[in-house]
């Protein structure tokens, strides 16, 4: 995921494989609702890149949003990336993961006060519900997501 998220010229979609049937599906950076598999209608993981130009639309989502502020040269960021991919699959339909390279998007980094990376920000309908600074193991991130999801219901 991170390789194409780092490339200049963001596209308006990502690609996610359906965990139920394996079909590849386009996942839009900004959209209302949540992405579903075109073949079996199952929820698909929503993991997309964003930058300063697309961040507003990317964060305007009804499921919980996990904003990942990272950089390609950051070792801990590279450790967190695969964990976020797993979590986007496990929480498909309930979580949108938005990855922002802080080197390419200084405005977004400043807006979310990313002084250290990785900085993970959980947002519910645009409101920050939790900030996690530094690389954390999957159980810690899952617990933060579960807590935020419980508060939204």
C-alpha positions as CSV (number, residue, x, y, z in Angstrom):
1,X,0.0,0.0,0.0
2,X,2.6,2.5,1.0
3,X,4.5,2.4,-2.3
4,X,1.7,3.7,-4.4
5,X,0.5,6.0,-1.6
6,X,3.9,7.8,-1.8
7,X,3.8,8.4,-5.5
8,X,3.0,11.9,-6.7
9,X,-0.4,12.5,-8.4
10,X,-2.8,10.7,-6.1
11,X,-5.6,8.8,-7.8
12,X,-9.1,9.0,-6.6
13,X,-9.3,5.3,-5.8
14,X,-7.5,2.5,-4.2
15,X,-7.8,-1.3,-4.8
16,X,-9.0,-3.7,-2.2
17,X,-9.4,-7.4,-2.4
18,X,-12.7,-8.7,-1.0
19,X,-12.0,-10.9,2.1
20,X,-15.1,-13.0,1.2
21,X,-14.7,-13.8,-2.5
22,X,-11.3,-12.4,-3.5
23,X,-12.6,-10.0,-6.1
24,X,-10.6,-6.8,-6.6
25,X,-12.6,-3.7,-6.0
26,X,-11.9,0.0,-6.4
27,X,-12.1,1.9,-3.1
28,X,-12.7,5.7,-3.5
29,X,-10.7,8.2,-1.5
30,X,-13.8,10.1,-0.8
31,X,-17.3,8.7,-0.8
32,X,-20.4,8.5,1.4
33,X,-21.2,5.2,2.9
34,X,-18.8,2.3,2.7
35,X,-17.3,0.3,-0.1
36,X,-18.9,-3.1,-0.9
37,X,-17.7,-5.9,-3.2
38,X,-19.1,-5.6,-6.7
39,X,-19.5,-9.4,-6.9
40,X,-20.7,-10.6,-3.4
41,X,-21.7,-7.3,-1.7
42,X,-19.5,-8.0,1.3
43,X,-17.8,-5.1,3.0
44,X,-14.3,-4.5,1.6
45,X,-11.3,-3.0,3.4
46,X,-11.1,0.8,2.9
47,X,-7.5,1.8,2.9
48,X,-6.7,4.8,0.8
49,X,-3.9,7.4,0.3
50,X,-4.6,11.1,0.7
51,X,-2.7,14.3,0.4
52,X,-3.3,18.0,1.2
53,X,-5.6,18.2,-1.8
54,X,-7.8,15.2,-1.1
55,X,-7.7,15.0,2.8
56,X,-11.1,16.8,3.3
57,X,-13.0,14.3,1.2
58,X,-11.0,11.4,2.6
59,X,-11.9,12.2,6.2
60,X,-15.6,12.9,5.3
61,X,-16.8,9.3,5.9
62,X,-19.4,7.7,8.1
63,X,-17.4,4.9,9.4
64,X,-14.7,5.6,12.0
65,X,-11.5,7.0,10.3
66,X,-8.0,6.1,11.3
67,X,-5.7,8.7,9.9
68,X,-2.1,7.5,9.5
69,X,0.5,10.3,9.3
70,X,3.7,8.6,8.1
71,X,6.9,9.0,6.0
72,X,8.7,6.5,3.8
73,X,12.0,7.0,5.6
74,X,10.5,6.3,9.0
75,X,11.3,2.8,10.3
76,X,8.4,2.6,12.8
77,X,6.0,3.9,10.2
78,X,7.0,0.9,7.9
79,X,6.3,-1.4,10.9
80,X,2.8,0.0,11.4
81,X,1.8,-0.1,7.7
82,X,1.2,-3.9,7.5
83,X,-0.7,-3.8,10.8
84,X,-3.1,-1.1,9.4
85,X,-3.7,-3.2,6.3
86,X,-4.7,-6.1,8.5
87,X,-6.9,-3.9,10.7
88,X,-8.6,-2.4,7.6
89,X,-9.6,-6.0,6.6
90,X,-10.7,-7.1,10.1
91,X,-12.8,-3.9,10.5
92,X,-14.1,-3.8,6.9
93,X,-17.3,-1.7,6.8
94,X,-16.6,-0.1,10.2
95,X,-13.2,1.5,9.7
96,X,-11.6,3.6,6.9
97,X,-7.8,3.9,7.0
98,X,-6.4,7.1,5.4
99,X,-2.6,7.2,4.8
100,X,-0.9,10.6,4.4
101,X,2.8,11.0,3.7
102,X,3.7,14.0,5.8
103,X,6.7,14.9,3.6
104,X,4.3,15.3,0.6
105,X,1.5,16.9,2.7
106,X,2.8,19.4,5.2
107,X,-0.5,21.1,5.5
108,X,-2.2,17.9,6.8
109,X,0.7,17.2,9.1
110,X,0.4,20.6,10.6
111,X,-3.4,20.5,10.9
112,X,-3.1,17.2,12.9
113,X,0.0,18.3,14.8
114,X,2.2,15.5,13.6
115,X,5.4,16.3,15.5
116,X,6.4,12.7,15.7
117,X,5.6,9.9,13.3
118,X,3.9,7.7,13.0
119,X,0.9,9.6,14.4
120,X,-2.4,7.9,14.2
121,X,-5.6,9.9,14.7
122,X,-9.0,8.2,15.2
123,X,-11.8,10.5,13.9
124,X,-15.5,10.0,14.3
125,X,-17.4,12.2,11.8
126,X,-14.4,14.6,11.7
127,X,-13.9,14.9,15.4
128,X,-10.7,13.5,16.9
129,X,-11.5,10.8,19.4
130,X,-8.0,9.5,20.1
131,X,-4.3,10.2,19.1
132,X,-1.7,7.5,19.1
133,X,1.9,8.6,18.8
134,X,4.6,6.1,17.8
135,X,4.5,2.5,16.6
136,X,2.2,0.3,18.7
137,X,1.5,-3.4,18.4
138,X,-1.7,-4.6,16.8
139,X,-3.6,-5.4,20.0
140,X,-3.1,-1.8,21.3
141,X,-4.4,-0.4,18.0
142,X,-7.3,-2.8,17.9
143,X,-8.2,-1.9,21.5
144,X,-8.2,1.8,20.5
145,X,-10.4,1.1,17.5
146,X,-12.8,-1.0,19.6
147,X,-13.1,1.7,22.2
148,X,-13.8,4.3,19.5
149,X,-16.4,2.1,17.8
150,X,-18.1,1.4,21.1
151,X,-18.4,5.2,21.7
152,X,-20.0,5.8,18.3
153,X,-22.9,3.4,18.9
